[in-house]
Amino acid sequence: MNNQIEEYKSTSTNPLKVLTGILIGGLAGAAAMLLLAPQSGKDTRLQIRNRGLQLRDQASGFVGDAVSQVRSITNDIANGGREKFDEIKQHGQDLAVEQLDHLTKAAKASKLAIQRS
């Protein structure tokens, strides 16, 4: 009895089996719809082809939009990185100049101290 309950739980909670069932049911429903359609097969094929072309065009548009968004974001990040690099570079140069000024002052003070002694 416990074995049957465990087996029931393991099969009913498997999402892959549920997804497979939904997919098979959807395909069976689509096939039945096509077979029982009130129009001729030629018209149905034409309608399917036209709908497929519409879906392809929509998908192409979505992909194009996504690519342009990714490019835009990438450019924004790259520009931000360049700006940050330039800021850090300028800050480093300013620090280097400041340290050179300190060293120059220290050297002058040392030279003056040596001359006085």
N, C-alpha and C positions, 0 to 999 in steps of 0.2 A: 504494500500500500504506500509506504513512504517512498519507495523507489519510483512509483508511478507519479507521485506528486512532484518529486524532484525532476523527473523527466519532463513533465508538463511545464514546470517553471523554466527549465533551460531552453525549451523550444519556443515558448511564447515570448520570451524577453530578448530573443536574438534579433537585433535590428537589421542585420543583413538579410535574414529570411523574410522579415516584414517588407523591406525595400524590394526584394526580389518578387514577392507576391504582388506588390503594388505595380511594379513594372510589367509583369506578365499580364495582370488584369487590365492595365491601360492599353497594352498592345492588342489584347483580345478585343477590347471595346472599340479601338480604332479600326481593327479589321472588320468587325461586325458593322460598324457605321459605314465603311466603304462598300461593303457587300450589299447592304440594305438601303443604300442611298436611292432617292427617287429620280435620279438623273442617269444618263447613259455613262458608260465607262469612259468614253472619249471626253465628255464634259468633266467628269470627275478627275481624270488625269490632267486635263488642262488647268482645272482649279487647283489641284495639288502642286503642279509646276509653278503656277503664278504665285501661290502662297509661299512656296519654297524660295522663289526669287525675292519676294518681299522680305522674308525672314533673313535671307542672306544680306540684302541691302541694309536692313536694320542692324544686323550684327556687325557689318563693316563700319557703319556709322558709329556704333558703340565702341568698337575697337579703335577707330580713328580718334574719337573723343578722349578715350582713355590714354592713348599714346600722347596726344597733345597735352593732356593734363600732367602726365608723368614728365614730359619734356619741360613743361613750364616749372614744375616743382623742382626738377633737377637743376634748371638754370638759376632759379631763386636760391637754391642751396649753394650752388657753385659761386654765384655772385656774393652771397653772404660770407662764404669762406674766404673769397678773395679780399673782401673788405676787412674781415677780421685779421687776415694775414697782414694786410697793409698796416692796420692799426698796431698789431704786435711788432711788426718790423720798425715802425716809426718810434714806438715806445722803447724798443731795444736800442735804436740809434740815439735817442734822447738820453737814455741811461749811460750809454758809452761816452757821449760828449760830456755828461755830468761827471763821470768818473775820471775822464781825462782832465777836466778842469780841476778836480780835487788833487790829482796827481801833480799837475803843473804847479798848483799852489803849494803843495807839500815839498816839491823839488825846489821851488824858489825859497821857501822858508828854510829848508835844509842848507841851501847854498848861502843864504844870508847868515845863518847860524855859524856855518863853517868860516865864513869871512870875518865874522866878529870875534871868533876865538883865536 
